[in-house]
């Protein structure tokens, strides 16, 4: 009989299980950050699974990298909006 290939989600959970020892050696306040990163892997499991990467960790790393880049872009957009708001009163003051 042929073997079935486990789904990416099953493979992901197996890999995350292997990483628990790393998590356990983090400081308690850092463990929540680690868990959040692992949740990003789970959130993007469909995309990573569709990527059909040769290494199971490749999809995990790309998921975390994507989540960080997305958060960075959102923060940059907020900073840009704040800077724009801060400049508006100065520009109206100069017009007077």
C-alpha positions as CSV (number, residue, x, y, z in Angstrom):
1,X,0.0,0.0,0.0
2,X,1.1,3.5,-0.7
3,X,1.8,6.0,2.0
4,X,-0.1,9.2,2.2
5,X,1.8,12.5,2.6
6,X,0.8,14.3,5.8
7,X,-0.8,17.7,5.3
8,X,1.3,20.8,5.9
9,X,-0.7,21.6,9.0
10,X,0.1,18.2,10.5
11,X,3.8,18.6,9.6
12,X,3.7,22.2,11.0
13,X,2.4,21.0,14.4
14,X,5.0,18.2,14.5
15,X,7.7,20.8,13.9
16,X,6.3,23.2,16.5
17,X,6.3,20.3,19.0
18,X,10.0,19.9,18.3
19,X,10.6,23.6,19.1
20,X,8.9,23.4,22.5
21,X,12.2,22.8,24.2
22,X,13.5,26.1,22.8
23,X,10.4,27.9,24.1
24,X,10.8,26.3,27.5
25,X,14.3,27.8,27.8
26,X,13.1,31.3,27.0
27,X,12.3,33.7,29.8
28,X,8.7,33.6,30.9
29,X,8.0,37.1,29.5
30,X,9.5,36.0,26.1
31,X,7.4,32.9,25.7
32,X,4.3,34.9,24.7
33,X,6.3,36.4,21.9
34,X,7.4,33.0,20.8
35,X,3.9,31.7,20.9
36,X,2.7,34.6,18.9
37,X,5.3,33.8,16.2
38,X,4.1,30.2,16.1
39,X,0.5,31.4,15.8
40,X,1.6,33.4,12.7
41,X,2.9,30.1,11.2
42,X,-0.5,28.6,11.9
43,X,-2.4,31.6,10.4
44,X,-0.4,31.3,7.2
45,X,-0.4,27.5,7.0
46,X,-2.6,27.5,3.9
47,X,-0.3,29.7,2.0
48,X,2.8,27.9,3.2
49,X,1.3,24.6,2.3
50,X,0.4,25.8,-1.2
51,X,4.0,26.9,-1.6
52,X,5.2,23.3,-1.6
53,X,8.6,24.2,-0.2
54,X,11.2,21.5,-0.1
55,X,11.8,22.1,3.6
56,X,9.0,22.3,6.1
57,X,10.7,25.1,8.0
58,X,10.9,27.3,4.9
59,X,7.2,27.9,4.9
60,X,7.3,28.6,8.7
61,X,10.1,31.1,8.3
62,X,8.4,32.8,5.4
63,X,5.2,33.0,7.4
64,X,6.9,34.8,10.3
65,X,8.9,37.0,8.0
66,X,5.7,38.0,6.2
67,X,3.9,38.8,9.4
68,X,6.8,40.9,10.6
69,X,6.9,42.8,7.3
70,X,3.2,43.3,7.3
71,X,3.4,44.7,10.9
72,X,6.3,47.0,9.9
73,X,4.4,48.4,6.9
74,X,1.3,49.1,9.1
75,X,3.5,50.9,11.7
76,X,5.2,52.9,8.9
77,X,1.8,53.9,7.6
78,X,0.7,55.0,11.0
79,X,3.9,57.0,11.5
80,X,3.4,58.6,8.1
81,X,-0.2,59.6,9.0
82,X,0.9,61.1,12.3
83,X,3.7,63.0,10.6
84,X,1.2,64.4,8.1
85,X,-1.1,65.5,10.8
86,X,1.7,67.1,12.7
87,X,2.8,69.0,9.6
88,X,-0.7,70.3,8.7
89,X,-1.0,72.9,11.5
90,X,2.5,74.2,10.6
91,X,1.6,74.6,7.0
92,X,-1.6,76.5,7.8
93,X,0.3,78.7,10.2
94,X,2.8,79.6,7.4
95,X,0.0,80.5,5.0
96,X,-1.3,83.3,7.4
